């Protein structure tokens, strides 16, 4: 397992990738394999939803939360700092270097809608 995300919890640690997730509780380790490549299934569902004009299995709000979680983890890693997320304003607070990584500069002539 080379690429994934760790969730450090009070009752154990979870390491998750697209193909498996591992739960570690003390000396106990459980490995759970995905039945298929979840990335491929996710894309197939999205394309089917577009062609049939239906909601995808992963709705926008859920997609935002899962993507934001990974982005915040990467920002914390990149800045070697703790990131505090304000869910109401959708901003990183009290950490200017980390907050700066939330927004990428736009190419001219495009402008960010919140500039």
C-alpha angles and dihedrals in degrees: 000000000000105000128039144089133275124219111197108202135173093253099038148321127273124201113192134189132165091268106036147003128215126207117201119190112172106303092342117100124184120189117199117192121207114240090230142355099298093200091058093046091048092052092045091052091048093051091046090050091052093049093046095038094235134129112273120238088252106055122205095261093052092045090051093051095049093044093045091051091056093043092051091049091051091047090051089050094046093050096037088228144110114265121212113199122204105209093194096056097026090229139123107244131209094007114087097179091052093043090053089062092060092074127051120205114256123232117247129296091022120090130200110249092231097045 
